[in-house]
């Protein structure tokens, strides 16, 4: 997916990645670090964040800041830190989020508020913080992480509470692309299918590979495959407002 031109474009670019300590976020972080980008890692879990930074080799082109992205000040602080250490803010990857199934009739107000705060407010306020800086710099790229379930609901996986927040992120992507295209700010969404990560375990799925049949390729995805897509979108100059499914054909059709 990448080529020498993309690598050259992205070298020394500064990337803020939320939810960077585990799973997809950690894989994206590792990918950008390896390509020579400067990375500001964020997570609300300080222990996991420090551990991830160590496991990635404590590279000089990566720093981290613990913080709750549902709070507006966290985004401002991440931008401040990125500028202080690396001078620019070129890419934002809004990866942090929560997702868990719960039957619609059992959803409580606290469930809606939790997903709204972390998934939507986190993405919203982080984007707000970086766009202010990107306008001054003359451009940038934002990649949001949504889900294929926004466009492909599954009866046996009731998840209305997180899905409404993810659906809002898909809508936010298009609107931000429209508002800030004139500022050369590209905004896109990656909608993963079932990706191998700690998320499955948190949802009580013991064997993630048992879900392979949901994809036409008859396998689940790997976190590195989402990282490749994020890198591609970050380095592209003519893609904006799009939702890119990294889902092995999840939304296209069904194997019988």
C-alpha positions in Angstrom: 0.0 0.0 0.0 2.9 2.4 0.7 5.6 3.5 -1.6 8.8 5.6 -1.4 7.0 8.8 -2.1 4.6 8.2 0.8 7.5 7.4 3.1 9.3 10.6 2.1 6.2 12.7 2.6 5.5 11.3 6.1 9.1 11.3 7.5 9.3 13.8 10.3 5.6 14.6 10.2 4.0 14.9 13.6 1.1 12.5 14.4 -1.1 12.5 17.5 -2.6 9.1 18.1 -5.3 8.6 20.8 -5.9 5.1 22.3 -2.3 4.4 21.5 -1.4 2.0 24.2 -3.1 -1.3 23.0 -4.6 -3.0 20.0 -5.2 -1.0 16.8 -3.8 2.2 18.3 -0.6 0.6 19.3 -0.2 -1.0 15.9 -0.8 2.4 14.2 1.8 4.0 16.5 4.4 1.3 15.8 3.8 1.7 12.0 4.2 5.5 12.0 7.3 5.4 14.3 8.9 2.9 11.9 8.4 5.2 9.0 10.2 8.1 10.7 7.1 10.1 11.7 7.1 11.9 15.1 4.4 10.5 17.3 2.5 11.8 20.3 0.9 8.9 22.0 -2.2 9.3 24.2 -4.3 7.0 26.4 -6.3 7.4 29.6 -4.5 4.5 31.1 -1.1 5.7 32.3 0.4 2.3 33.1 -0.6 0.9 29.7 0.7 3.9 27.9 4.1 3.8 29.6 4.3 0.0 29.0 3.5 0.5 25.3 6.2 3.2 24.9 8.8 0.9 26.4 7.7 -2.1 24.3 8.1 0.1 21.2 11.7 0.7 22.2 11.2 4.1 23.9 12.1 5.7 20.5 13.2 9.3 20.4 10.5 10.2 17.9 7.7 9.2 20.2 6.4 10.9 23.4 3.3 10.3 25.4 0.7 12.1 27.5 -1.9 10.5 29.7 -5.3 12.2 29.5 -9.1 11.8 29.1 -9.9 12.9 25.5 -13.5 13.4 26.6 -12.3 16.6 28.3 -11.6 19.5 25.9 -8.4 20.6 27.7 -6.7 17.2 26.9 -6.8 17.9 23.2 -5.3 21.4 23.7 -2.5 19.9 25.9 -1.7 17.3 23.3 -1.4 19.9 20.6 0.8 22.1 22.9 3.1 19.1 23.6 3.3 18.2 19.9 4.3 21.7 19.0 6.7 22.1 21.9 8.6 18.8 21.0 8.2 18.5 17.3 7.1 22.0 16.1 4.0 20.9 14.1 0.8 19.0 14.2 0.3 17.3 10.8 -1.9 14.3 11.5 -4.5 13.3 14.1 -5.7 9.7 14.4 -8.8 9.5 16.6 -8.5 5.9 17.6 -9.5 5.9 21.2 -13.0 4.5 21.9 -15.2 2.0 23.7 -17.4 -0.7 22.2 -19.5 -3.4 23.8 -22.7 -5.1 23.0 -25.8 -4.6 25.1 -29.5 -5.3 24.2 -31.4 -2.1 23.3 -34.0 -2.5 26.0 -31.3 -2.9 28.7 -29.4 0.3 27.8 -29.3 2.8 30.6 -28.6 6.5 30.5 -25.1 6.0 31.9 -24.3 3.8 28.9 -25.3 6.4 26.4 -23.4 9.1 28.3 -20.2 6.9 28.4 -20.0 6.3 24.7 -21.0 9.8 23.9 -18.3 11.2 26.1 -15.4 8.9 25.0 -16.3 8.1 21.4 -17.9 11.2 20.1 -16.8 14.0 22.4 -13.3 12.7 22.4 -13.1 12.7 18.6 -14.9 16.0 18.4 -12.7 17.9 20.8 -9.5 16.4 19.6 -10.4 17.4 16.0 -11.3 20.9 17.2 -7.9 21.2 18.9 -5.8 20.1 15.9 -7.8 21.9 13.2 -7.1 25.3 14.8 -3.4 24.5 14.4 -3.7 22.9 11.0 -5.4 26.1 9.6 -2.3 28.1 10.7 0.0 25.5 9.1 -1.9 25.4 5.8 -3.2 21.8 6.0 -3.2 18.4 7.7 -5.0 15.1 7.9 -7.5 13.6 10.4 -8.3 9.9 10.4 -11.3 8.8 12.5 -12.0 5.2 13.5 -15.6 4.2 13.0 -17.0 0.7 12.4 -18.6 -1.2 9.5 -21.6 -1.9 11.8 -22.8 1.6 11.1 -23.7 0.5 7.6 -24.1 -3.2 8.3 -26.1 -4.0 11.4 -26.1 -7.5 12.8 -29.1 -9.0 14.7 -27.0 -11.2 16.9 -24.7 -8.3 18.0 -26.9 -5.6 19.6 -24.8 -2.6 20.2 -27.0 0.5 19.7 -25.3 2.5 22.5 -21.8 2.5 21.0 -23.1 2.5 17.4 -25.0 5.8 17.7 -21.7 7.4 18.8 -19.8 5.8 16.0 -22.4 6.8 13.5 -22.1 10.4 14.7 -18.3 10.1 14.0 -19.0 9.0 10.4 -21.2 12.1 10.0 -18.7 14.4 11.6 -16.1 13.2 9.2 -18.1 14.3 6.2 -19.0 17.7 7.7 -15.4 18.5 8.7 -14.2 17.5 5.3 -16.7 19.9 3.8 -15.9 22.8 6.2 -12.2 22.6 6.0 -11.4 21.3 2.5 -10.6 24.9 1.6 -7.9 24.8 4.3 -6.3 21.7 2.8 -7.4 19.6 5.8 -8.3 16.1 4.8 -10.7 14.2 7.0 -11.6 10.5 6.6 -12.9 7.5 8.5 -11.6 4.0 8.7 -14.4 1.5 9.4 -12.8 -1.8 10.6 -14.4 -5.1 10.5 -13.5 -7.7 13.1 -9.8 -7.0 13.9 -7.7 -9.1 16.2 -7.2 -7.0 19.3 -7.8 -7.0 23.1 -11.3 -5.6 22.4 -12.7 -9.1 21.6 -11.6 -10.4 25.0 -13.2 -7.4 26.8 -16.5 -8.2 25.0 -16.3 -11.9 26.2 -15.3 -13.3 22.8 -12.8 -16.1 23.6 -12.1 -17.0 20.0 -12.0 -14.0 17.6 -11.3 -16.3 14.6 -14.7 -17.9 15.1 -16.1 -14.6 13.6 -14.1 -15.1 10.3 -17.3 -16.0 8.4 -18.5 -12.4 8.7 -16.0 -11.5 6.1 -15.9 -12.6 2.5 -12.2 -13.3 2.9 -13.1 -15.8 5.6 -10.7 -14.4 8.2 -10.6 -11.6 10.7 -8.3 -8.6 10.1 -5.0 -7.8 11.8 -4.2 -4.5 13.5 -1.4 -3.9 11.1 -3.8 -3.8 8.2 -5.7 -0.9 9.8 -2.3 0.8 10.4 -1.5 0.5 6.7 -4.8 2.1 5.8 -4.2 4.9 8.3 -0.8 5.6 6.9 -2.1 5.7 3.4 -4.9 8.2 4.2 -2.4 10.3 6.2 -0.1 10.6 3.2 -2.8 11.0 0.6 -3.4 14.5 -0.8 -6.6 13.9 -2.7 -8.9 11.8 -0.5 -11.3 13.5 1.9 -14.8 12.9 3.4 -14.6 9.2 2.7 -15.2 6.1 4.8 -12.7 3.3 4.0 -13.8 -0.1 5.0 -11.0 -2.3 6.2 -13.2 -5.3 6.6 -12.5 -8.2 4.3 -15.8 -7.7 2.4 -17.9 -7.5 5.5 -20.3 -4.9 4.0 -20.2 -6.2 0.5 -21.9 -9.5 0.8 -22.2 -12.9 2.5 -20.7 -16.3 2.0 -23.4 -19.0 2.0 
